[in-house]
C-alpha cells in the first residue's frame, strides 16, 4: 500500500546514469590530455627547429654580407676601370676623324737632322711622302695617330739608344723595305680638318679595340650586380618561408583548440542532460 510502482525503476536508473556520465568524463579527460601532449610535443619540435633555424640564419647572414660586399666591390672596381678605359681609349676613338683613303708611295728619305728622343739622346728620322689619289695631293705618312703628335715629320724613329751605328742600321733596314713598294697603291687614313698635310698608315683606336676594352669592365659590373641581386632574392625567400610556416602552425593550433572546445561543449551537454 505504501509502495510506489515507479520506485524500482528509479533505484536502477540512477546508477546506470552515473556510470555513463563517468565514462564520458574519462573519455573527455583522456582526449584533452592527448591533445595537450601533442601540443607540447609540437611546441618542443618548433622550438628545436627554431633554434636550429636561428643558428642557420646567423651563419647564412655572415655569408650573405660577405657576398654583398664582394658584389659592391666588383661594381666599384668596374666603374674605375670604365673611367680609365673611357679616358685612354673611348675618348680618343670618339674624337678621331680619320677617314679611309687611297695613297701611292712616292719617296723615302732619312733626314740629316736627328730628332730628340725624350731628352736622353737623338735618333734618326725617316720621312715618307705619299700621294693621295682622290685629291692628287702630297702628304707625309705616319704610322698611327700618336706618331703624328709625337713626331710630325717622321714616319719611323727607333728606340732611344746610345749607339749611333745601330740606330742608323735600323733606320736603313726600314727604308729599304719601304723602297721596295715605291709607286704601289695602299690604303691609308686622312683627316682633312685637323691634319690636312698628314696621313696615317693604320688607326690605333678602332671600334673593335674599344669594344674589347669595355668587355672586362662590363662583365665585372654585370657579375657584381647579379651577385647582389641573387643575395637579396635569397634573403627575401628566407624571410617569406618562416612566415608561411608560422601561418600553417597557427592554423593547426586553431583547429586543435576548436576540437578541444567542441569536446568541452559535448562534456557540458552530457552533464547537463536530464536523467
C-alpha positions, 0 to 999 in steps of 0.5 A: 500500500505504501509502495510506489510502482515507479520506485524500482525503476528509479533505484536502477536508473540512477546508477546506470546514469552515473556510470555513463556520465563517468565514462564520458568524463574519462573519455573527455579527460583522456582526449584533452590530455592527448591533445595537450601532449601533442601540443607540447610535443609540437611546441618542443619540435618548433622550438628545436627547429627554431633554434636550429633555424636561428643558428642557420640564419646567423651563419647564412647572414655572415655569408650573405654580407660577405657576398654583398660586399664582394658584389659592391666591390666588383661594381666599384672596381668596374666603374674605375676601370670604365673611367680609365678605359673611357679616358685612354681609349673611348675618348680618343676613338670618339674624337678621331676623324680619320677617314679611309683613303687611297695613297701611292708611295712616292719617296723615302728619305732619312733626314740629316737632322736627328730628332730628340728622343725624350731628352736622353739622346737623338735618333734618326728620322725617316720621312715618307711622302705619299700621294693621295689619289682622290685629291692628287695631293702630297702628304707625309705618312705616319704610322698611327695617330700618336706618331703624328703628335709625337713626331710630325715629320717622321714616319719611323724613329727607333728606340732611344739608344746610345749607339749611333751605328745601330740606330742608323742600321735600323733606320736603313733596314726600314727604308729599304723595305719601304723602297721596295713598294715605291709607286704601289697603291695602299690604303691609308687614313686622312683627316682633312680638318685637323691634319690636312698635310698628314696621313696615317698608315693604320688607326690605333683606336678602332671600334673593335679595340674599344669594344674589347676594352669595355668587355672586362669592365662590363662583365665585372659590373654585370657579375657584381650586380647579379651577385647582389641581386641573387643575395637579396632574392635569397634573403627575401625567400628566407624571410617569406618561408618562416612566415608561411610556416608560422601561418600553417602552425597557427592554423593547426593550433586553431583547429586543435583548440576548436576540437578541444572546445567542441569536446568541452561543449559535448562534456557540458551537454552530457552533464547537463542532460536530464536523467 
